[in-house]
Amino acid sequence: MLESDNSCLIIEAGVKLKEVKKAINYNMSKICGCILTHEHKDHCGYIREYLQNGIRCYMSGGTAEAINIDSPYVKKITPKCVFTVGAYKVLPFRTKHDCSEPVGYLINHTECGNILFATDTYYLPNTFKNLNHILIECNYAAELLEEDMPKSRKSRLLTSHLSLTTCIDALRANDLSKARNIMLIHLSNAHSNAVQFKKAVEAETGIPVLIAEKGVIMEV
């Protein structure tokens, strides 16, 4: 969730709305919208709660079709076309995942600067300038995969999620000259090492790194 003095933008509906309410002191008027990356349940599982509470939820046409939910608060967006959510300017871009029409987002706010949000993708097809804050998937490390992992499961992982190596490659390709912090998100329970990943990314970028966990706050 991105929060300014007057509004907040929820990044995905993968958490219960009551948790969001707690975070904003139950001031629902602060919520200006929710943006979704794709239709998998861990990212949109509570979307009905959001829609029933009159929260506009922005998603690609492919995601809307896959979720198959009818509401006047579902707002379809188009990759590479900027849209506004309250005081936020949002640029959706295509990502690479095993679903209908996944996207990531470049989010701009006068108070927060440029925020990159990219998850559930096996590489980033775009690069961006003047990034201030980065939330990026770092799902697994190749050396932490089990030798006896079923081929189908391994193939799906390699073609749907960002590894530590590919995460670092993506960061190298982008303009980090103004970046103040990086948050690593969507770490695998079985195939990641948070301490190792944090050290590796900090060593590569020289930028403070946070690991996305409950209660961790990223200052924007």
Secondary structure, DSSP 8 states (H G I E B T S, - for coil): -EE-SS-EEEE-S-S-HHHHHHHTTT-GGGEEEEE-S---HHHHTTHHHHHHTT--EEEEHHHHHHHT---TTEEEE-TT--EEETTEEEEEEE---SSSS-EEEEEEETTTEEEEEE-S-SS-S---SS--EEEEE--B-GGGS-TT--HHHHHHHHTTS-BHHHHHHHHHHS--TT--EEEEE---TTT--HHHHHHHHHHHH-S-EEE--TT-----
